[in-house]
Amino acid sequence: MSDISRRGLLQGAAGLSLAGGALGAAAAPAGASQLRRHGHDVDVVVVGAGLAGLTAARELQKHGKSVIVLEARDRVGGRTLNHQLKHGHHGDLGGTWIGPTQTEIAKLAKEMKVHAFDQPDEGDQTYYDGDTVTAYSDTGPLGTAPPDPVALGDIALAVETLDNMAATIPVDRPWEAKQAGEWDRQTVQSWLKGLASPLGYHRVSQLMSALFEALVGGEARECSLLYTAAYVATATDGSTPGTVERLIDTRGGAQAKRFVEGSQVISIRLAHHIGHQHIVLSSPVRKIENRKSHVVVHSDRRTVRAKHVIVAIPPTLAQRIYFEPLLPEKHDGYFQRSPMGTLIKVEAFFDKPWWRDKGLTGAAVSVTGPAKTTFDVSPPDGKIGGLLGFVGGDEARKYAGKHDKLVHDVLGNFSTFFNKGKKIPTPTSVVVKDWSQEEWTRGCPVALAGPGVVTEYRNQVAKPVGRIHWAGTETSTYWHGYMDGAVRSGQRAAAEVRAKH
């Protein structure tokens, strides 16, 4: 799969220069001689070639700054990753969907000539309560809420309460919310226990587990209430309040559209615009010297002296870099306390989307796993069918290293959800992507925050430290945890650098 992105990048002499990690004489940035007279190789080093880092690099280039991007992987794209399907189609193993108010990723995709199409949602969704499968329409009075009489009232109360909390949270300063201290002292699980009825608590907990496993790759007991309410609050561009519904919905929500060419192609084309000679792959950064007049960035393939550095990687990876001098305690503490979610995506492809013949959308919610949330990931022309199972949190940890059993059990989930437990058509291919096994990601889709992290450490996460600036979706004010948040964070970090020089 990484070979696909490498083929897209390694075209021509410039691509060969990129693969070798070397900048040839002809590839010297504009103003290079002046930079060298002042002891700098480039204006800015960007660490990480995901959407955040590449966006930052391109924004800086637009304003006449010279850049080098250092990427640990042998590909660009970060937490987006395509894989090849039949008939020239592409699947997504990382970030996949966009929706309303995700304006920056939509604009960037359009600029890169990557085309969006509507997520298929004609038909009924299914809900499995452990005994019975129920088909239901998300256009009815219950919306996307599972039609579970035991838990429906408690689900509605929990969603309404989270939305009301989110509405009181300053998206750029969640630690300043009026009840921030109270909310950050408890987990979502402990909050639910006090909110739900004795009869509905167990079922609501199961459904919240399904939501969290797909949404953040964690469990309700692992996330603070403030972190969760703030996550909801950021599901906007500022024009309208963030809501749970916008996070979880297809039509009108964060799963409204996918990309025909696959989301990683946005990064691949961004890299072409930046110039292969300015991107060094397979070059993990080990050390950053943060000096009064410059930075020195040490990677496995290059040591670069620059005026500024933008670190655009997940917090858990930033923690692995040695900073000299050491980072302030708040930054270091945040990195130490921000583990990545645990997420496995299992995609099965078929000769056709057979569930549609049964009037089903391919979307399901279940109280049992391993895949508690599923989606139709068929290409836009429907020539082949694709089903995705999200396996996150406890379920992902349970199946770690057991991919054969995982595939068997996820296909069993598809049988239960969409074919009344009967044998389903044999898949033409099955792809498993365990993001916790990615050395340079260590999990997906986003960093988690337990009790105390937001109020004690989050207020420093995006603040520059000397000549070090920070990007990545975890630093974004809007659409934290999403591709749109990554793009926004790159724009912000580039603007910070430009404001200083």
Helices and strands as residue ranges (DSSP letters): H 2-9, H 12-20, G 25-27, H 32-37, E 42-47, H 51-62, E 67-70, E 82-84, G 86-88, E 90-92, H 103-111, E 116-118, E 124-128, E 133-136, H 152-167, G 174-176, H 180-184, H 188-195, H 201-215, G 220-222, H 225-233, H 244-248, E 257-259, H 264-274, G 276-278, E 279-280, E 285-290, E 295-299, E 303-311, H 315-318, E 322-324, H 329-336, E 343-350, G 354-358, E 360-366, E 373-376, E 385-392, H 393-398, H 403-419, E 429-434, G 435-437, H 453-457, G 458-460, E 468-470, G 473-475, H 483-500
